[in-house]
Amino acid sequence: MKTYALPNYFDLNETIILLFWFVLFYFYIKLPKQFPASLTVFILVFGAFSARLGDILFFPYDLYDVMDNPKHCIFDLILYTLIYPLYVYFYCYFYDRFKLSTEFQFLHIICWAILSFIFEWLGSKAGIYTYKGWRPIYSFNIYLLLISWYTLMLYKAKSLHKSAAP
């Protein structure tokens, strides 16, 4: 079993990770529930899976580090299993909540890709991401693909959930 160490020192990046998690969790608790519990769990697990999948696909190229060093620490776990899934949940929440028409769906995806890019850029300034051959502008295209994937996943999951309902 893999163990996650504590960081060598607690600084800005760990503080931001905790703060961001508390803010996301606060809004997750406070907002009215948009999905049935089973669909919510699926969205959260899918968010964690897609975050890890990205790292697995890019791992052989060693293009960036997350947090203070290349080894995993407990804050990597918080980022991948709590923050990323909640971020995907909020994308799905607002996408579903506003029932966007086709022409606005694309705009919604673009806006979330821009928001994701801004969060990553701010994270790099705070030391959450350290690039080694990766440029943040590359991430924008990845975010467009991921967010489109989340949209397709939500559509399919809701369709399956509806057809499985008694």
JOPE-V766630 format. One record per residue. D_CENTER is the distance of its C-alpha to the mean C-alpha in Angstrom with 2 decimals. Layout:
D_CENTER, D_CENTER
//
This chain:
24.25, 21.94, 22.19, 19.97, 22.12, 22.05, 21.58, 24.91, 24.75, 22.73, 22.04, 19.91, 16.63, 16.88, 17.98, 15.07, 12.57, 14.81, 15.35, 11.82, 11.35, 14.75, 14.17, 11.14, 13.25, 16.31, 15.24, 14.00, 17.54, 19.38, 18.29, 20.39, 19.06, 18.29, 18.06, 20.25, 19.18, 19.04, 16.72, 14.40, 14.44, 13.87, 10.73, 9.32, 10.78, 9.66, 5.88, 7.24, 9.65, 7.96, 6.29, 9.87, 11.55, 10.72, 12.30, 15.07, 15.96, 16.24, 17.71, 21.31, 21.15, 20.01, 18.53, 16.64, 16.40, 13.79, 15.63, 19.45, 20.51, 19.86, 20.26, 17.58, 17.98, 16.92, 14.38, 12.54, 12.57, 11.37, 8.36, 7.55, 9.07, 8.70, 6.24, 2.81, 5.17, 6.64, 4.59, 5.06, 8.31, 9.31, 9.08, 11.18, 13.22, 14.41, 14.91, 17.04, 18.63, 20.13, 21.41, 21.27, 24.08, 23.61, 24.25, 21.67, 18.89, 18.85, 18.89, 15.95, 13.89, 15.42, 14.72, 10.95, 11.16, 13.41, 11.38, 8.43, 11.48, 13.06, 10.44, 10.53, 14.27, 14.75, 12.98, 15.42, 18.23, 17.51, 17.53, 13.99, 14.10, 17.56, 18.30, 21.07, 21.79, 18.50, 18.60, 15.79, 17.27, 16.49, 12.76, 13.57, 14.95, 12.14, 9.80, 12.75, 12.93, 9.42, 9.57, 13.12, 12.31, 10.23, 13.36, 15.71, 14.16, 14.49, 17.94, 19.07, 17.88, 19.60, 22.59, 22.92, 22.54, 25.18, 27.51, 27.31, 28.21, 31.90
//
